[in-house]
Amino acid sequence: MICLMETDGQKANTELGNIMIAKNLERIADHATNIAEDVVYIHTGRIIRHLRAV
């Protein structure tokens, strides 16, 4: 990234923006997963939050 910033600052700025977009999309997906797990719990009483392997 440093080399890219030295050679083409505009391109580095674009790539940094893409990284931030990806980070925020991941956070949105995490929140959506949490909401879905809460909905399943409210509807069925099953806790599925800790069932997936890490």
CHARMM internal coordinates of N, CA and C (Angstrom, degrees):
IC EDIT
DIST 1 N 1 CA 1.4409
DIST 1 CA 1 C 1.5296
ANGL 1 N 1 CA 1 C 109.99
DIST 1 C 2 N 1.3217
ANGL 1 CA 1 C 2 N 116.38
DIHE 1 N 1 CA 1 C 2 N -39.46
DIST 2 N 2 CA 1.4671
ANGL 1 C 2 N 2 CA 119.66
DIHE 1 CA 1 C 2 N 2 CA 179.99
DIST 2 CA 2 C 1.5258
ANGL 2 N 2 CA 2 C 110.50
DIHE 1 C 2 N 2 CA 2 C -63.33
DIST 2 C 3 N 1.3290
ANGL 2 CA 2 C 3 N 116.26
DIHE 2 N 2 CA 2 C 3 N -43.86
DIST 3 N 3 CA 1.4672
ANGL 2 C 3 N 3 CA 119.47
DIHE 2 CA 2 C 3 N 3 CA 178.36
DIST 3 CA 3 C 1.5182
ANGL 3 N 3 CA 3 C 110.69
DIHE 2 C 3 N 3 CA 3 C -61.83
DIST 3 C 4 N 1.3106
ANGL 3 CA 3 C 4 N 116.51
DIHE 3 N 3 CA 3 C 4 N -40.64
DIST 4 N 4 CA 1.4645
ANGL 3 C 4 N 4 CA 120.82
DIHE 3 CA 3 C 4 N 4 CA 178.98
DIST 4 CA 4 C 1.5230
ANGL 4 N 4 CA 4 C 110.56
DIHE 3 C 4 N 4 CA 4 C -63.87
DIST 4 C 5 N 1.3260
ANGL 4 CA 4 C 5 N 116.76
DIHE 4 N 4 CA 4 C 5 N -40.40
DIST 5 N 5 CA 1.4542
ANGL 4 C 5 N 5 CA 120.56
DIHE 4 CA 4 C 5 N 5 CA 179.60
DIST 5 CA 5 C 1.5315
ANGL 5 N 5 CA 5 C 110.92
DIHE 4 C 5 N 5 CA 5 C -66.18
DIST 5 C 6 N 1.3327
ANGL 5 CA 5 C 6 N 115.97
DIHE 5 N 5 CA 5 C 6 N -35.77
DIST 6 N 6 CA 1.4637
ANGL 5 C 6 N 6 CA 119.36
DIHE 5 CA 5 C 6 N 6 CA 179.24
DIST 6 CA 6 C 1.5197
ANGL 6 N 6 CA 6 C 111.76
DIHE 5 C 6 N 6 CA 6 C -69.38
DIST 6 C 7 N 1.3261
ANGL 6 CA 6 C 7 N 117.28
DIHE 6 N 6 CA 6 C 7 N -37.65
DIST 7 N 7 CA 1.4594
ANGL 6 C 7 N 7 CA 120.26
DIHE 6 CA 6 C 7 N 7 CA -176.34
DIST 7 CA 7 C 1.5183
ANGL 7 N 7 CA 7 C 112.58
DIHE 6 C 7 N 7 CA 7 C -85.29
DIST 7 C 8 N 1.3289
ANGL 7 CA 7 C 8 N 117.13
DIHE 7 N 7 CA 7 C 8 N -39.21
DIST 8 N 8 CA 1.4660
ANGL 7 C 8 N 8 CA 119.69
DIHE 7 CA 7 C 8 N 8 CA -177.01
DIST 8 CA 8 C 1.5306
ANGL 8 N 8 CA 8 C 109.11
DIHE 7 C 8 N 8 CA 8 C -148.87
DIST 8 C 9 N 1.3136
ANGL 8 CA 8 C 9 N 114.83
DIHE 8 N 8 CA 8 C 9 N 91.84
DIST 9 N 9 CA 1.4639
ANGL 8 C 9 N 9 CA 120.91
DIHE 8 CA 8 C 9 N 9 CA -177.02
DIST 9 CA 9 C 1.5200
ANGL 9 N 9 CA 9 C 113.38
DIHE 8 C 9 N 9 CA 9 C -60.28
DIST 9 C 10 N 1.3176
ANGL 9 CA 9 C 10 N 117.09
DIHE 9 N 9 CA 9 C 10 N -36.22
DIST 10 N 10 CA 1.4742
ANGL 9 C 10 N 10 CA 120.12
DIHE 9 CA 9 C 10 N 10 CA -179.42
DIST 10 CA 10 C 1.5262
ANGL 10 N 10 CA 10 C 111.08
DIHE 9 C 10 N 10 CA 10 C -65.38
DIST 10 C 11 N 1.3310
ANGL 10 CA 10 C 11 N 116.65
DIHE 10 N 10 CA 10 C 11 N -40.96
DIST 11 N 11 CA 1.4546
ANGL 10 C 11 N 11 CA 120.41
DIHE 10 CA 10 C 11 N 11 CA 179.17
DIST 11 CA 11 C 1.5276
ANGL 11 N 11 CA 11 C 110.58
DIHE 10 C 11 N 11 CA 11 C -67.57
DIST 11 C 12 N 1.3281
ANGL 11 CA 11 C 12 N 116.77
DIHE 11 N 11 CA 11 C 12 N -38.00
DIST 12 N 12 CA 1.4626
ANGL 11 C 12 N 12 CA 120.71
DIHE 11 CA 11 C 12 N 12 CA 177.96
DIST 12 CA 12 C 1.5193
ANGL 12 N 12 CA 12 C 110.34
DIHE 11 C 12 N 12 CA 12 C -63.01
DIST 12 C 13 N 1.3132
ANGL 12 CA 12 C 13 N 117.28
DIHE 12 N 12 CA 12 C 13 N -39.96
DIST 13 N 13 CA 1.4601
ANGL 12 C 13 N 13 CA 121.64
DIHE 12 CA 12 C 13 N 13 CA 178.75
DIST 13 CA 13 C 1.5245
ANGL 13 N 13 CA 13 C 110.36
DIHE 12 C 13 N 13 CA 13 C -63.34
DIST 13 C 14 N 1.3145
ANGL 13 CA 13 C 14 N 116.98
DIHE 13 N 13 CA 13 C 14 N -40.05
DIST 14 N 14 CA 1.4627
ANGL 13 C 14 N 14 CA 121.27
DIHE 13 CA 13 C 14 N 14 CA 177.76
DIST 14 CA 14 C 1.5205
ANGL 14 N 14 CA 14 C 111.10
DIHE 13 C 14 N 14 CA 14 C -64.65
DIST 14 C 15 N 1.3291
ANGL 14 CA 14 C 15 N 116.11
DIHE 14 N 14 CA 14 C 15 N -44.62
DIST 15 N 15 CA 1.4669
ANGL 14 C 15 N 15 CA 120.32
DIHE 14 CA 14 C 15 N 15 CA -179.67
DIST 15 CA 15 C 1.5271
ANGL 15 N 15 CA 15 C 111.25
DIHE 14 C 15 N 15 CA 15 C -65.57
DIST 15 C 16 N 1.3120
ANGL 15 CA 15 C 16 N 117.48
DIHE 15 N 15 CA 15 C 16 N -38.92
DIST 16 N 16 CA 1.4597
ANGL 15 C 16 N 16 CA 120.58
DIHE 15 CA 15 C 16 N 16 CA 176.65
DIST 16 CA 16 C 1.5305
ANGL 16 N 16 CA 16 C 110.36
DIHE 15 C 16 N 16 CA 16 C -62.63
DIST 16 C 17 N 1.3177
ANGL 16 CA 16 C 17 N 116.33
DIHE 16 N 16 CA 16 C 17 N -39.42
DIST 17 N 17 CA 1.4633
ANGL 16 C 17 N 17 CA 120.41
DIHE 16 CA 16 C 17 N 17 CA 175.45
DIST 17 CA 17 C 1.5194
ANGL 17 N 17 CA 17 C 111.58
DIHE 16 C 17 N 17 CA 17 C -61.49
DIST 17 C 18 N 1.3300
ANGL 17 CA 17 C 18 N 117.06
DIHE 17 N 17 CA 17 C 18 N -41.10
DIST 18 N 18 CA 1.4655
ANGL 17 C 18 N 18 CA 121.08
DIHE 17 CA 17 C 18 N 18 CA 178.15
DIST 18 CA 18 C 1.5218
ANGL 18 N 18 CA 18 C 111.55
DIHE 17 C 18 N 18 CA 18 C -63.68
DIST 18 C 19 N 1.3333
ANGL 18 CA 18 C 19 N 116.30
DIHE 18 N 18 CA 18 C 19 N -39.10
DIST 19 N 19 CA 1.4614
ANGL 18 C 19 N 19 CA 120.28
DIHE 18 CA 18 C 19 N 19 CA 177.99
DIST 19 CA 19 C 1.5272
ANGL 19 N 19 CA 19 C 109.92
DIHE 18 C 19 N 19 CA 19 C -63.42
DIST 19 C 20 N 1.3160
ANGL 19 CA 19 C 20 N 117.24
DIHE 19 N 19 CA 19 C 20 N -42.82
DIST 20 N 20 CA 1.4661
ANGL 19 C 20 N 20 CA 120.89
DIHE 19 CA 19 C 20 N 20 CA 179.87
DIST 20 CA 20 C 1.5330
ANGL 20 N 20 CA 20 C 111.07
DIHE 19 C 20 N 20 CA 20 C -65.66
DIST 20 C 21 N 1.3220
ANGL 20 CA 20 C 21 N 117.07
DIHE 20 N 20 CA 20 C 21 N -38.36
DIST 21 N 21 CA 1.4701
ANGL 20 C 21 N 21 CA 120.67
DIHE 20 CA 20 C 21 N 21 CA 176.69
DIST 21 CA 21 C 1.5221
ANGL 21 N 21 CA 21 C 109.98
DIHE 20 C 21 N 21 CA 21 C -61.84
DIST 21 C 22 N 1.3314
ANGL 21 CA 21 C 22 N 117.02
DIHE 21 N 21 CA 21 C 22 N -45.67
DIST 22 N 22 CA 1.4689
ANGL 21 C 22 N 22 CA 120.83
DIHE 21 CA 21 C 22 N 22 CA 179.76
DIST 22 CA 22 C 1.5218
ANGL 22 N 22 CA 22 C 110.65
DIHE 21 C 22 N 22 CA 22 C -61.86
DIST 22 C 23 N 1.3273
ANGL 22 CA 22 C 23 N 116.96
DIHE 22 N 22 CA 22 C 23 N -42.01
DIST 23 N 23 CA 1.4636
ANGL 22 C 23 N 23 CA 120.95
DIHE 22 CA 22 C 23 N 23 CA 179.05
DIST 23 CA 23 C 1.5264
ANGL 23 N 23 CA 23 C 110.82
DIHE 22 C 23 N 23 CA 23 C -61.11
DIST 23 C 24 N 1.3116
ANGL 23 CA 23 C 24 N 115.83
DIHE 23 N 23 CA 23 C 24 N -45.47
DIST 24 N 24 CA 1.4657
ANGL 23 C 24 N 24 CA 119.56
DIHE 23 CA 23 C 24 N 24 CA -178.98
DIST 24 CA 24 C 1.5257
ANGL 24 N 24 CA 24 C 112.39
DIHE 23 C 24 N 24 CA 24 C -68.97
DIST 24 C 25 N 1.3154
ANGL 24 CA 24 C 25 N 117.69
DIHE 24 N 24 CA 24 C 25 N -35.40
DIST 25 N 25 CA 1.4684
ANGL 24 C 25 N 25 CA 120.14
DIHE 24 CA 24 C 25 N 25 CA 175.49
DIST 25 CA 25 C 1.5276
ANGL 25 N 25 CA 25 C 110.80
DIHE 24 C 25 N 25 CA 25 C -64.47
DIST 25 C 26 N 1.3211
ANGL 25 CA 25 C 26 N 116.88
DIHE 25 N 25 CA 25 C 26 N -37.27
DIST 26 N 26 CA 1.4621
ANGL 25 C 26 N 26 CA 120.11
DIHE 25 CA 25 C 26 N 26 CA 176.94
DIST 26 CA 26 C 1.5252
ANGL 26 N 26 CA 26 C 110.63
DIHE 25 C 26 N 26 CA 26 C -64.47
DIST 26 C 27 N 1.3199
ANGL 26 CA 26 C 27 N 116.86
DIHE 26 N 26 CA 26 C 27 N -40.70
DIST 27 N 27 CA 1.4729
ANGL 26 C 27 N 27 CA 119.93
DIHE 26 CA 26 C 27 N 27 CA 177.77
DIST 27 CA 27 C 1.5244
ANGL 27 N 27 CA 27 C 111.05
DIHE 26 C 27 N 27 CA 27 C -63.77
DIST 27 C 28 N 1.3340
ANGL 27 CA 27 C 28 N 116.66
DIHE 27 N 27 CA 27 C 28 N -40.96
DIST 28 N 28 CA 1.4659
ANGL 27 C 28 N 28 CA 120.36
DIHE 27 CA 27 C 28 N 28 CA 177.91
DIST 28 CA 28 C 1.5236
ANGL 28 N 28 CA 28 C 110.35
DIHE 27 C 28 N 28 CA 28 C -61.34
DIST 28 C 29 N 1.3299
ANGL 28 CA 28 C 29 N 116.39
DIHE 28 N 28 CA 28 C 29 N -42.79
DIST 29 N 29 CA 1.4694
ANGL 28 C 29 N 29 CA 120.55
DIHE 28 CA 28 C 29 N 29 CA 178.96
DIST 29 CA 29 C 1.5214
ANGL 29 N 29 CA 29 C 111.05
DIHE 28 C 29 N 29 CA 29 C -63.37
DIST 29 C 30 N 1.3287
ANGL 29 CA 29 C 30 N 117.29
DIHE 29 N 29 CA 29 C 30 N -39.71
DIST 30 N 30 CA 1.4688
ANGL 29 C 30 N 30 CA 120.58
DIHE 29 CA 29 C 30 N 30 CA 177.76
DIST 30 CA 30 C 1.5293
ANGL 30 N 30 CA 30 C 110.63
DIHE 29 C 30 N 30 CA 30 C -62.95
DIST 30 C 31 N 1.3239
ANGL 30 CA 30 C 31 N 116.47
DIHE 30 N 30 CA 30 C 31 N -43.30
DIST 31 N 31 CA 1.4678
ANGL 30 C 31 N 31 CA 119.91
DIHE 30 CA 30 C 31 N 31 CA 178.22
DIST 31 CA 31 C 1.5281
ANGL 31 N 31 CA 31 C 111.21
DIHE 30 C 31 N 31 CA 31 C -64.25
DIST 31 C 32 N 1.3227
ANGL 31 CA 31 C 32 N 117.16
DIHE 31 N 31 CA 31 C 32 N -41.12
DIST 32 N 32 CA 1.4689
ANGL 31 C 32 N 32 CA 120.46
DIHE 31 CA 31 C 32 N 32 CA 178.74
DIST 32 CA 32 C 1.5195
ANGL 32 N 32 CA 32 C 110.87
DIHE 31 C 32 N 32 CA 32 C -62.81
DIST 32 C 33 N 1.3273
ANGL 32 CA 32 C 33 N 116.57
DIHE 32 N 32 CA 32 C 33 N -39.43
DIST 33 N 33 CA 1.4699
ANGL 32 C 33 N 33 CA 120.80
DIHE 32 CA 32 C 33 N 33 CA 177.22
DIST 33 CA 33 C 1.5211
ANGL 33 N 33 CA 33 C 110.26
DIHE 32 C 33 N 33 CA 33 C -62.38
DIST 33 C 34 N 1.3236
ANGL 33 CA 33 C 34 N 117.13
DIHE 33 N 33 CA 33 C 34 N -44.94
DIST 34 N 34 CA 1.4629
ANGL 33 C 34 N 34 CA 120.91
DIHE 33 CA 33 C 34 N 34 CA 179.02
DIST 34 CA 34 C 1.5248
ANGL 34 N 34 CA 34 C 111.53
DIHE 33 C 34 N 34 CA 34 C -61.33
DIST 34 C 35 N 1.3144
ANGL 34 CA 34 C 35 N 116.63
DIHE 34 N 34 CA 34 C 35 N -41.68
DIST 35 N 35 CA 1.4657
ANGL 34 C 35 N 35 CA 120.35
DIHE 34 CA 34 C 35 N 35 CA 178.36
DIST 35 CA 35 C 1.5209
ANGL 35 N 35 CA 35 C 110.37
DIHE 34 C 35 N 35 CA 35 C -63.60
DIST 35 C 36 N 1.3331
ANGL 35 CA 35 C 36 N 117.21
DIHE 35 N 35 CA 35 C 36 N -44.38
DIST 36 N 36 CA 1.4699
ANGL 35 C 36 N 36 CA 120.76
DIHE 35 CA 35 C 36 N 36 CA 179.52
DIST 36 CA 36 C 1.5233
ANGL 36 N 36 CA 36 C 110.86
DIHE 35 C 36 N 36 CA 36 C -61.84
DIST 36 C 37 N 1.3268
ANGL 36 CA 36 C 37 N 117.46
DIHE 36 N 36 CA 36 C 37 N -41.01
DIST 37 N 37 CA 1.4650
ANGL 36 C 37 N 37 CA 120.48
DIHE 36 CA 36 C 37 N 37 CA 178.36
DIST 37 CA 37 C 1.5238
ANGL 37 N 37 CA 37 C 111.00
DIHE 36 C 37 N 37 CA 37 C -64.31
DIST 37 C 38 N 1.3227
ANGL 37 CA 37 C 38 N 116.83
DIHE 37 N 37 CA 37 C 38 N -38.96
DIST 38 N 38 CA 1.4645
ANGL 37 C 38 N 38 CA 120.33
DIHE 37 CA 37 C 38 N 38 CA 177.38
DIST 38 CA 38 C 1.5250
ANGL 38 N 38 CA 38 C 111.43
DIHE 37 C 38 N 38 CA 38 C -65.68
DIST 38 C 39 N 1.3143
ANGL 38 CA 38 C 39 N 117.38
DIHE 38 N 38 CA 38 C 39 N -39.44
DIST 39 N 39 CA 1.4643
ANGL 38 C 39 N 39 CA 121.47
DIHE 38 CA 38 C 39 N 39 CA 178.72
DIST 39 CA 39 C 1.5250
ANGL 39 N 39 CA 39 C 110.21
DIHE 38 C 39 N 39 CA 39 C -63.19
DIST 39 C 40 N 1.3261
ANGL 39 CA 39 C 40 N 117.06
DIHE 39 N 39 CA 39 C 40 N -44.30
DIST 40 N 40 CA 1.4676
ANGL 39 C 40 N 40 CA 120.60
DIHE 39 CA 39 C 40 N 40 CA 178.16
DIST 40 CA 40 C 1.5228
ANGL 40 N 40 CA 40 C 109.57
DIHE 39 C 40 N 40 CA 40 C -60.92
DIST 40 C 41 N 1.3293
ANGL 40 CA 40 C 41 N 117.41
DIHE 40 N 40 CA 40 C 41 N -42.87
DIST 41 N 41 CA 1.4591
ANGL 40 C 41 N 41 CA 120.41
DIHE 40 CA 40 C 41 N 41 CA 179.79
DIST 41 CA 41 C 1.5307
ANGL 41 N 41 CA 41 C 111.15
DIHE 40 C 41 N 41 CA 41 C -63.59
DIST 41 C 42 N 1.3080
ANGL 41 CA 41 C 42 N 117.23
DIHE 41 N 41 CA 41 C 42 N -45.06
DIST 42 N 42 CA 1.4697
ANGL 41 C 42 N 42 CA 120.74
DIHE 41 CA 41 C 42 N 42 CA -179.42
DIST 42 CA 42 C 1.5233
ANGL 42 N 42 CA 42 C 110.78
DIHE 41 C 42 N 42 CA 42 C -63.88
DIST 42 C 43 N 1.3235
ANGL 42 CA 42 C 43 N 117.10
DIHE 42 N 42 CA 42 C 43 N -39.71
DIST 43 N 43 CA 1.4554
ANGL 42 C 43 N 43 CA 121.24
DIHE 42 CA 42 C 43 N 43 CA -176.28
DIST 43 CA 43 C 1.5346
ANGL 43 N 43 CA 43 C 112.64
DIHE 42 C 43 N 43 CA 43 C -76.85
DIST 43 C 44 N 1.3354
ANGL 43 CA 43 C 44 N 117.70
DIHE 43 N 43 CA 43 C 44 N -41.85
DIST 44 N 44 CA 1.4633
ANGL 43 C 44 N 44 CA 120.58
DIHE 43 CA 43 C 44 N 44 CA -172.60
DIST 44 CA 44 C 1.5245
ANGL 44 N 44 CA 44 C 114.27
DIHE 43 C 44 N 44 CA 44 C -113.28
DIST 44 C 45 N 1.3302
ANGL 44 CA 44 C 45 N 117.35
DIHE 44 N 44 CA 44 C 45 N -19.89
DIST 45 N 45 CA 1.4508
ANGL 44 C 45 N 45 CA 120.21
DIHE 44 CA 44 C 45 N 45 CA -175.06
DIST 45 CA 45 C 1.5173
ANGL 45 N 45 CA 45 C 113.32
DIHE 44 C 45 N 45 CA 45 C 83.68
DIST 45 C 46 N 1.3389
ANGL 45 CA 45 C 46 N 116.98
DIHE 45 N 45 CA 45 C 46 N -0.42
DIST 46 N 46 CA 1.4731
ANGL 45 C 46 N 46 CA 121.24
DIHE 45 CA 45 C 46 N 46 CA 178.52
DIST 46 CA 46 C 1.5208
ANGL 46 N 46 CA 46 C 110.30
DIHE 45 C 46 N 46 CA 46 C -85.54
DIST 46 C 47 N 1.3250
ANGL 46 CA 46 C 47 N 115.62
DIHE 46 N 46 CA 46 C 47 N 135.93
DIST 47 N 47 CA 1.4531
ANGL 46 C 47 N 47 CA 120.29
DIHE 46 CA 46 C 47 N 47 CA 174.39
DIST 47 CA 47 C 1.5247
ANGL 47 N 47 CA 47 C 107.36
DIHE 46 C 47 N 47 CA 47 C -95.20
DIST 47 C 48 N 1.3190
ANGL 47 CA 47 C 48 N 115.83
DIHE 47 N 47 CA 47 C 48 N 112.65
DIST 48 N 48 CA 1.4635
ANGL 47 C 48 N 48 CA 119.95
DIHE 47 CA 47 C 48 N 48 CA -179.07
DIST 48 CA 48 C 1.5306
ANGL 48 N 48 CA 48 C 111.18
DIHE 47 C 48 N 48 CA 48 C -107.56
DIST 48 C 49 N 1.2870
ANGL 48 CA 48 C 49 N 117.26
DIHE 48 N 48 CA 48 C 49 N 0.63
DIST 49 N 49 CA 1.4577
ANGL 48 C 49 N 49 CA 122.55
DIHE 48 CA 48 C 49 N 49 CA -174.99
DIST 49 CA 49 C 1.5233
ANGL 49 N 49 CA 49 C 112.61
DIHE 48 C 49 N 49 CA 49 C -59.48
DIST 49 C 50 N 1.3102
ANGL 49 CA 49 C 50 N 118.16
DIHE 49 N 49 CA 49 C 50 N -37.86
DIST 50 N 50 CA 1.4570
ANGL 49 C 50 N 50 CA 120.57
DIHE 49 CA 49 C 50 N 50 CA -173.42
DIST 50 CA 50 C 1.5179
ANGL 50 N 50 CA 50 C 113.02
DIHE 49 C 50 N 50 CA 50 C -105.33
DIST 50 C 51 N 1.3113
ANGL 50 CA 50 C 51 N 117.49
DIHE 50 N 50 CA 50 C 51 N 16.08
DIST 51 N 51 CA 1.4666
ANGL 50 C 51 N 51 CA 120.58
DIHE 50 CA 50 C 51 N 51 CA -177.45
DIST 51 CA 51 C 1.5250
ANGL 51 N 51 CA 51 C 112.51
DIHE 50 C 51 N 51 CA 51 C -83.83
DIST 51 C 52 N 1.3190
ANGL 51 CA 51 C 52 N 118.95
DIHE 51 N 51 CA 51 C 52 N -28.21
DIST 52 N 52 CA 1.4590
ANGL 51 C 52 N 52 CA 120.46
DIHE 51 CA 51 C 52 N 52 CA -176.41
DIST 52 CA 52 C 1.5152
ANGL 52 N 52 CA 52 C 110.94
DIHE 51 C 52 N 52 CA 52 C -76.12
DIST 52 C 53 N 1.3213
ANGL 52 CA 52 C 53 N 115.17
DIHE 52 N 52 CA 52 C 53 N 145.80
DIST 53 N 53 CA 1.4664
ANGL 52 C 53 N 53 CA 120.87
DIHE 52 CA 52 C 53 N 53 CA 179.02
DIST 53 CA 53 C 1.5093
ANGL 53 N 53 CA 53 C 109.77
DIHE 52 C 53 N 53 CA 53 C -75.95
DIST 53 C 54 N 1.2877
ANGL 53 CA 53 C 54 N 115.69
DIHE 53 N 53 CA 53 C 54 N 147.02
DIST 54 N 54 CA 1.4682
ANGL 53 C 54 N 54 CA 120.46
DIHE 53 CA 53 C 54 N 54 CA -179.35
DIST 54 CA 54 C 1.4889
ANGL 54 N 54 CA 54 C 110.65
DIHE 53 C 54 N 54 CA 54 C -90.14
END
COOR INIT
IC SEED 1 N 1 CA 1 C
IC BUILD
